[in-house]
Amino acid sequence: MGTITAGVALLSLCAIVATGCAERRAEDSHSVFLFSGEQAKGAAPQTGAASDSNSTNTSPASVLFVVYVATPPDVVDVMLKTARVTRDDVLCDLGCGDGRIVVTAAKRYGCLAVGYDLDPLRVQEARKNAEDNHVAHRVRIEQKDILEADLSGATVVTLYLGHQLNARLVPRLAKLGAGARIVSHDFPLADIPPDQVVHVTSRTDRRVHTVYLWNCPLKVANPRPTPTP
Ligand SMILES: C[S@@+](CC[C@H](N)C(=O)[O-])C[C@H]1O[C@@H](n2cnc3c(N)ncnc32)[C@H](O)[C@@H]1O
């Protein structure tokens, strides 16, 4: 229990530090923190570029964490349009930040939406965002590692993470049923060719953002076998 508390406190600290980076270009500030069991007890986390695959640790005691950078509202709009969201969808934002994607989806399209985030500050913000926008009955926010999120009912999955986390999600995303859609802001999904790529210049930061779409089932060339217990 002490380990969990120390880990959450450390994540909060990193998130507070990271929040200062939120206005920077996403690719500059997409640091990846890797928490091992020992590091979660209080040592400083390793940091590195999101694309630095050498730092990937598959130990179940470790958590791969990318810092908070919000998707500008006009890019959120393009993500939801590209994903062809309707009121019949269940949208899942992995690493939901302040909940802007799930709240916009629930408010504009009337769908159900679930957001997962490990940072308790973001979870609090996202829940308040849903309440303030009167969609709390359609939005659920869970504090959980995205690699443990339940995607079984999801028909749309949205991502703004990084190369490593996207790659780690592939085996789970590959289980999404036919008709589901995945959209990712700025980062591809390993080497899986997207079905659509949209470039949008945001009025918020005046930079060109990329939105990738994959229609499910994913065309995974070499799906990793699920390890047997
Ligand atoms: C780049 S932000 C994107 C926020 C939001 N989806 C958006 O597009 O505005 C990534 C979010 O993922 C969360 N996060 C990072 N690693 C995570 C992990 N392993 N499990 C759960 N949440 C994580 C961070 O706290 C942060 O809020």
The ligand as a MOL file (V3000), in Angstrom:
LIG
                    3D

  0  0  0     0  0            999 V3000
M  V30 BEGIN CTAB
M  V30 COUNTS 27 29 0 0 0
M  V30 BEGIN ATOM
M  V30 1 C -0.3650 13.7840 -23.8870 0
M  V30 2 S -1.5890 13.7050 -22.6050 0 CHG=1
M  V30 3 C -3.0940 13.5630 -23.5700 0
M  V30 4 C -4.3120 14.0370 -22.8020 0
M  V30 5 C -5.6320 13.9570 -23.5950 0
M  V30 6 N -5.8660 12.6260 -24.1300 0
M  V30 7 C -5.6180 14.9500 -24.7200 0
M  V30 8 O -5.4100 14.5100 -25.8800 0
M  V30 9 O -5.7920 16.1500 -24.4530 0 CHG=-1
M  V30 10 C -1.3150 12.0360 -22.0160 0
M  V30 11 C -2.0960 11.7040 -20.7540 0
M  V30 12 O -1.8920 10.3310 -20.4630 0
M  V30 13 C -1.7030 10.1440 -19.0740 0
M  V30 14 N -0.8670 8.9450 -18.9650 0
M  V30 15 C 0.4200 8.8100 -19.3410 0
M  V30 16 N 0.8560 7.5560 -19.1710 0
M  V30 17 C -0.1990 6.8650 -18.6660 0
M  V30 18 C -0.3950 5.5090 -18.2700 0
M  V30 19 N 0.5780 4.5960 -18.3630 0
M  V30 20 N -1.6160 5.1470 -17.8130 0
M  V30 21 C -2.6280 6.0610 -17.7040 0
M  V30 22 N -2.5020 7.3670 -18.0630 0
M  V30 23 C -1.3080 7.7540 -18.5280 0
M  V30 24 C -1.0470 11.4310 -18.5990 0
M  V30 25 O -1.3210 11.6680 -17.2360 0
M  V30 26 C -1.6870 12.4770 -19.5160 0
M  V30 27 O -2.8210 13.0450 -18.9180 0
M  V30 END ATOM
M  V30 BEGIN BOND
M  V30 1 1 1 2
M  V30 2 1 2 3
M  V30 3 1 2 10
M  V30 4 1 3 4
M  V30 5 1 4 5
M  V30 6 1 5 6
M  V30 7 1 5 7
M  V30 8 2 7 8
M  V30 9 1 7 9
M  V30 10 1 10 11
M  V30 11 1 11 12
M  V30 12 1 11 26
M  V30 13 1 12 13
M  V30 14 1 13 14
M  V30 15 1 13 24
M  V30 16 1 14 15
M  V30 17 1 14 23
M  V30 18 2 15 16
M  V30 19 1 16 17
M  V30 20 1 17 18
M  V30 21 2 17 23
M  V30 22 1 18 19
M  V30 23 2 18 20
M  V30 24 1 20 21
M  V30 25 2 21 22
M  V30 26 1 22 23
M  V30 27 1 24 25
M  V30 28 1 24 26
M  V30 29 1 26 27
M  V30 END BOND
M  V30 END CTAB
M  END
